[in-house]
Amino acid sequence: MAVLGGVALVVFSIILFRLWFLQVLSAQQYVSAAENNRLRSIRVPALRGLILDRRGTTLVGNRPALTVGLRLMDVPNGRLASTVDGLARLLHTPVTQARESLARNAGYGLIPVAENLSEAALSRVRTLAASMRHFKEAKAALQIREDDVGFNMALLPEGELAPALQALARIVKAKPDELYETLVRRAGYQYDLVVLEEDVALNLVSQILERKQSFPGVEIRKDHLRDYPQGTIAAHLFGNVGEVTAEELKTKQFSHLEQGDRVGHAGVEYTYDEWLRGQDGESRVEVDAFGRPKRAVSGGSLAQPGNNLVLSLDLKIQRAAERALQRAIETAHQQHYWRANGAAAVVMEAKTGALVAMASYPAYDPSVWQTGTSKDFQRLASAGANYPLLNRAIQGSYPAASTFKAIDAIAALEQGVVTPLSTFMCDGSFEAYKQKWTCWVSPAGHGHMNITHALAQSCDVYFYNVGLSFYHRKGTELADWAHRLGLGKATGIDIPGEAIGRVPTPAWKRSYYKKGTWDYDWHPGDSINLSIGQGNLEVTPLQIAVAYAAIANGGKIVTPHLGLKVVDADGRSVLKVAAAEPRSVDISPGTLDVVRQGLRMAASSSAGTSAAVFSGYPVAVAGKTGTAEWGARDDCAWYASYAPADNPKYVVVVFVEQGGHGGSTAAPAARLIYDALFGLKSGTNVVTGRTD
Amino acid sequence: MQVRHYLRHLDYVLFAIVVALVSYGVVIIYLATKNDPLLTSTYYLRLQLQYAAIGFVALVLLTLVDYERFRRWQWPLYAFTVVSIAAVFLLAEVTRGSRRWIDIGFVNFQPSQLAIVLLTLGLGAFLANNLDSLGSPRPTLVTMAAVLLPAIMVFREPDLGTATVLVMLGLGLLFFFGTRWTHLAAIGLTLVVVVAVVLGVLPACGVKVVEPYQLDRLTVFLDPSHDTSAAGYNVRQSLIAIGSGGLAGRGDLATQTQLQFLPEHHTDFIFAVAGERWGFLGTAGLIALQALLIWRALRIAALARDMYGSIMAGGIATIFLYQILVNVGMTLGIMPVTGIPLPFVSYGGAALITSLMLVGVLESIHVRASDALAARERVG
């Protein structure tokens, strides 16, 4: 008795001592542990700022969107596959597609789905994995680790999940639905909402909610998606918004962000992300042991919506430019250039580099970034659709053709290769080093040409002579002038992804071609081809716009830009986008006068290559046509211009892939754009026949 | 025996302690479960009150019976114990991975719990009938064998906690019988060896005697903070609940309980609920009540009219102490997780009724002890 009494005394003492220790001495630590348990911070995403045109019209906005997802822990075991199938039928999504997208959204990494397989089964799995479709240079999504088999959804090509699970189920003798459930449950966090489908129509959502009993675990979340009220207008410039990727987190721009943050991936959404993004808020909620929110708790912070970005774009002009490109394509087709299916236009303020419009054809609907299926993207990335995602104004590299002659002329005058009074005789062809080149008017000839007339009538022979002179002078004077005027290097436009283009030099040839081949050395033909903007020369329409702006503004190389300013929700200016100070190129006023005169004559004098389009036009336009030979394809049409000619305000460049002649396809499109710029209603005049 | 006489000799202190413990349990069960999803706030409260009512009726009935009557029934009692546990394997359905209950119409009947009462009466009688063999190994061996058979069956249900209670009961009875300490030491040594073999050697040889989850639970208390198993989670949440209670408790802010972080909060971890809600004052109060309970049981063992009563009271005191130690120790992270409820406090009909029946046995012993005392006084 005494013994057990003693034992009892010891037991109760230990318990009391321990209680004292926990509840009196360490209480604070456990109180905070309990608070940690129950309080969760939930990120409240900030509303992204709007993107406006220079007049304040919304180009990119936000719209509420409903997301349908599953909270896995609330889906009864064994019912995941059937729940997904039921929801898919309600949402009119193919069942296999819905299952696959849920699995992808659940999480990535290698997720084991079957364990402890026999050697025989493993070898069958190996055969299956080898037969599965997979991405180039990547491992198959079905992988074996020791005697377990798992899926890595990130490596699985679209549409492969269902057949893979079916085949695997036969090997491991399980039902495909069971394997599917295992995969999703192991990939996803049990308390997170795994997204099944974003942006679901309200009537479908209410159908789901009416039948909530049949879909345990389904939840609806309200999100915001980007909205494009202008449809396809300016689609190439905005870029898309999505979760920051692992690679992006390593870059300087996004290094301070966290996984799950939404950022702009391209276009102005990328460049001005910092201002558009806003600041996410935080709401504190009390959750139960299963992570289910119970009630809001005070504290936390409000989300700060992002600022609005005002672009230099003018919606009216942008729309006109896009319509003009469409018309240009139609015009090309009427002239039997059936293959014309891509085009670009740049409208830029000549003195500042502010872009008033920048268009690329074909266009696409940017909302595809929000709701597009992989099929949509396959189409957008296909040759058949002629790569609509490409922004041809900055990403298309083309031969400059005759638009280069203005640069050629500047170089020739500045280097003293010719004087304004020098003439060359054009009889339709040109011979040098036992080779023959023809002028575009061949078999006719232009006769005696000085530089102004050569520009106005785009005489090839005149510039062949110039090119030959440059060849004899050795060195890289012509290429240097091209570089000085902005070709062969980035323009510095404030959206990522522009092409650099190329100005060929002997050094470039030596680095590009193999030693000992014909192409390794610089030949007279290289200089002669370059002089008319062909050969290895490649430019983007925007680069040509920058070079012509320099002619128009007296030698200033502007930095093209779309961003004008950042304003807050009340319209107060937060930031004025400071375009880089233009770089000045020293061109003598005499040279500029001659070149400007030539360009003006091209659009006005009777023999001018675009006079048919612009003679008598109320605004004095100066511009150069171009007809580019583009490999085995049909010729491409250029028009590079500025107006008014005496005090240039705008530069307009139009380019049409395989559109035929610059004068008949590109120049009329430019005229439509000038109509919009200057508020004219002149309509088009059909120009046919050969021009340059 | 007249009712007046009977009433005069009841141990009212013990009765008051038990009423206090049961009330404490009922209130804390209500507070623990009132916010449980899917059930009405008084669901568990009502059930526990019903069980308490049945238990108190059983208590009173056992008090009225002279425990001496059970002496002749030692083997039938024992046989009934073993058969009823065996019936579990045939009749019971598996709930939450184990078979423990038999549905006998109006109530679910748990033979392993009833076995505690029956073995107390039966083995107590056996030992009391063999007082002249005191010192010989035979009663020790018979008792341990008699305890181990049902204990092993209960262990296979599986219900490890109750199985260990049965073994402890056997040890307690033997101790109060007056078994030599060498015998007890030998039993202790054997148990240590068996545990070592079951937990260590056999798994190493690839023979699975205990389920992995049982092993987890048994060893998690060694280091709860670095354990990610379910058992480790439970103990961690229990420590947080108790610790956060502080001196005076968190009252309605008892989030560990109300937000379901604390698992099994109305059964095995009820002590942690009290700790969070009422703090050190609440838990120390409960411990004090339990200490009083043990003291009262030991006092009855000392006062008992004969060795039968003494042995039974001692055995009962032992298993109450054992259950309190293991359950409270588990919630405090100093004992393994075995799923033993806290006597009188945890929710659960079988355990509550069993505990109250044991108190009935104690009261029965007390009434007769007082009788004998009074008789002696009259003679004297």
Boltz contact constraints between the chains, C-beta under 6 A:
constraints:
  - contact:
      token1: [A, 1]
      token2: [B, 298]
      max_distance: 6.0
  - contact:
      token1: [A, 1]
      token2: [B, 301]
      max_distance: 6.0
  - contact:
      token1: [A, 1]
      token2: [B, 302]
      max_distance: 6.0
  - contact:
      token1: [A, 5]
      token2: [B, 298]
      max_distance: 6.0
  - contact:
      token1: [A, 8]
      token2: [B, 294]
      max_distance: 6.0
  - contact:
      token1: [A, 8]
      token2: [B, 321]
      max_distance: 6.0
  - contact:
      token1: [A, 11]
      token2: [B, 325]
      max_distance: 6.0
  - contact:
      token1: [A, 12]
      token2: [B, 287]
      max_distance: 6.0
  - contact:
      token1: [A, 12]
      token2: [B, 291]
      max_distance: 6.0
  - contact:
      token1: [A, 15]
      token2: [B, 287]
      max_distance: 6.0
  - contact:
      token1: [A, 15]
      token2: [B, 328]
      max_distance: 6.0
  - contact:
      token1: [A, 16]
      token2: [B, 287]
      max_distance: 6.0
  - contact:
      token1: [A, 18]
      token2: [B, 332]
      max_distance: 6.0
  - contact:
      token1: [A, 19]
      token2: [B, 280]
      max_distance: 6.0
  - contact:
      token1: [A, 19]
      token2: [B, 283]
      max_distance: 6.0
  - contact:
      token1: [A, 22]
      token2: [B, 242]
      max_distance: 6.0
  - contact:
      token1: [A, 22]
      token2: [B, 243]
      max_distance: 6.0
  - contact:
      token1: [A, 23]
      token2: [B, 245]
      max_distance: 6.0
  - contact:
      token1: [A, 23]
      token2: [B, 246]
      max_distance: 6.0
  - contact:
      token1: [A, 23]
      token2: [B, 279]
      max_distance: 6.0
  - contact:
      token1: [A, 23]
      token2: [B, 280]
      max_distance: 6.0
  - contact:
      token1: [A, 24]
      token2: [B, 247]
      max_distance: 6.0
  - contact:
      token1: [A, 24]
      token2: [B, 280]
      max_distance: 6.0
  - contact:
      token1: [A, 26]
      token2: [B, 243]
      max_distance: 6.0
  - contact:
      token1: [A, 27]
      token2: [B, 243]
      max_distance: 6.0
  - contact:
      token1: [A, 27]
      token2: [B, 246]
      max_distance: 6.0
  - contact:
      token1: [A, 30]
      token2: [B, 240]
      max_distance: 6.0
  - contact:
      token1: [A, 30]
      token2: [B, 243]
      max_distance: 6.0
  - contact:
      token1: [A, 30]
      token2: [B, 244]
      max_distance: 6.0
  - contact:
      token1: [A, 31]
      token2: [B, 244]
      max_distance: 6.0
  - contact:
      token1: [A, 33]
      token2: [B, 240]
      max_distance: 6.0
  - contact:
      token1: [A, 34]
      token2: [B, 240]
      max_distance: 6.0
  - contact:
      token1: [A, 34]
      token2: [B, 244]
      max_distance: 6.0
  - contact:
      token1: [A, 34]
      token2: [B, 255]
      max_distance: 6.0
  - contact:
      token1: [A, 34]
      token2: [B, 256]
      max_distance: 6.0
  - contact:
      token1: [A, 37]
      token2: [B, 261]
      max_distance: 6.0
  - contact:
      token1: [A, 38]
      token2: [B, 255]
      max_distance: 6.0
  - contact:
      token1: [A, 38]
      token2: [B, 259]
      max_distance: 6.0
  - contact:
      token1: [A, 288]
      token2: [B, 259]
      max_distance: 6.0
  - contact:
      token1: [A, 288]
      token2: [B, 260]
      max_distance: 6.0
  - contact:
      token1: [A, 289]
      token2: [B, 259]
      max_distance: 6.0
  - contact:
      token1: [A, 289]
      token2: [B, 260]
      max_distance: 6.0
  - contact:
      token1: [A, 289]
      token2: [B, 261]
      max_distance: 6.0
